Amino acid sequence: MKEKSNQASSAAVYGLGIIGAAIYYIAQATGFWMGVVGFLKALVWPAFLVYEVLKFIGA
């Protein structure tokens, strides 16, 4: 039962991350299509995060 609780917590954090990323990217958009691209970026924000972390540590 504890494992399901951890999964639910992870899903909640991921969901909040998507919402936050969508707000950020859409707010930065200069037009409708850039907003659409921003929303798509928000769906894959963990990939951007991992890429930047790996670039930062020089891996």
N, C-alpha and C positions, 0 to 999 in steps of 0.2 A: 504494500500500500504506500509506503514511503517513496518508492520510485515514481509512482504516478504524481505525487505531490511535487517532486523535483521537475518532472516534465512539464507540469502545468506552470510552474514558476518560470521556467525557461521560455515557454511559449508566450507568457505574458510580457516578459522583458523583450523578446524579439518583436512582438506586436507593437509595443510602445516605441521601439526603435524604428519600425517601419513608419508609424504615424509621424514621429518626430522628423525623420528623414524626408518624408513626403512634404511636410510643412516647410522645411528648409529649402528643398529643391524647387518647389513650386513658387515660394516667395522670391527666389532668385531668378525665376524665369522672366524673360523679356517678351514672350509671346505665348500664344496658345500651344503651339507645337513644342516649344521648349518646356512648357508645363507638363505636357504628356511625357516627354523624355525624362523630366524630373521625377515623375511618378514611377516610371519604369526603373530609374536609378534607385529609387527608394526601396523597390522590391529586392534589389540585389546589394544593398548597402554593406552587408557583412563581407562580401568579396572585396569591395573597395577598402574596407577597414583592414582586413588581413594583408592586402597588397601594400598599403601604406606602412603598416607595422613592420612587415618584412623588409621593405625598402629602408625604413628608419634604422633597423638594427643591422643592416648590411648583409642580410642573408641572401 
